[in-house]
């Protein structure tokens, strides 16, 4: 692989609240032939008339910046112009530390649409959900506001307050969320046990260090278990994406061979292929990947590759459907262009663009209702006062994660892992 001369990212947004950067080949724009001189004359005429006739004086720099933003906005929702400040924030965001609310957004019908709130951030703690449409920020309408301008409104001094108004499907009226901005420190990988021998790894965002963090997390789980895991749930729900190499590294952790992802674009150097190395970190143990509509871009690369290789069962809801790759091209003035340069394809040559990943097992995100205390049920030994405890069962109970009682999709994933092991045992 050639060393990068530009940065390839895989997030749904670039300037929103932290974008990703990955190593990869630069994408060289194909020649477009002679300049359209007549159209450029029209542009110059419009520029001149605005300068001379508009009711207020407008700085040349502002007009040209807006013209550039308009050109990129007309391409697709993910191409945009990053001024020097936004470009700096993009680079900081890939390291897992940046200022803001912790929301990944895209544009939809002129409004901002929440792809996913990032775990343990002001947005997730306030109750912002994937799919929310942001209509106002501090009373200012978001209709047709450029993405970069909306992002600036959301940023500010840590501790300062902000009010975000959203429209949510199923709600009769808009919802207002008051939050305090914070320095977002994203821990992209978290792990724990769901039950004895069954591990859980949550990846909230793909960063430059995610692969190494995953390897360490799996090592700790195996060490605590005393042997290889009986199964693993990889949770990619509400993971909006991140760096391309992060997705490749995570996928490679569970595959011994085969392709992971292809990228194809107009330039020769955008024709990339990433393949697995012979190292399955959980030694073939059953794997379930949880996804939902907030799983986008890099998350879809992981889910699509593991699904194509039949290495994992994909469970949950249909994913977001972002199958394009953006490249950040630094400019001489300290700014940068974030422009769509390629599409990515799964090992079976599927494009996810606007279609998403269909789970192998559809499981809606249902709320679990607790059994009513007065519900009649049969008496058991465990209900008798002073009954003897089973020491082995007691040890197992300590390992079972209580959060399974509140997360229906996660509980079903664990049940599936146990079922797969039962089937495997009967076949031996």
Secondary structure, DSSP 8 states (H G I E B T S, - for coil): ----SSEEE--S-SSSS----B-----------S--HHHHHHHHHHHHHHHHHSSS---HHHHHHHHHHHHHHTT-TT-EEE-HHHHHHHHHHTTTEEEE--EEEEEETTEEEEEEE-TTSHHHHHT--TT-EEEEETTEE-TT--HHHHHHHH--STT-EEEEEEE-TT-SS-EEEEEE-EEEE---EEEEEEETTEEEEEE-SB-TTHHHHHHHHHHHHHHHHTS--SEEEEE-TT---BBHHHHHHHHHTT-SSSEEEEEEESSGGG-EEEE--S--TTTT-EEEEEE-TT--THHHHHHHHHHHTT-SEEEES------EEEEEEE-TTS-EEEEEEEEEE-TT--B-TTT----SEE----------TT------GGGSTT----HHHHHHHHHS-GGGGT-HHHHHHHHHHHHHHHHHHHT-
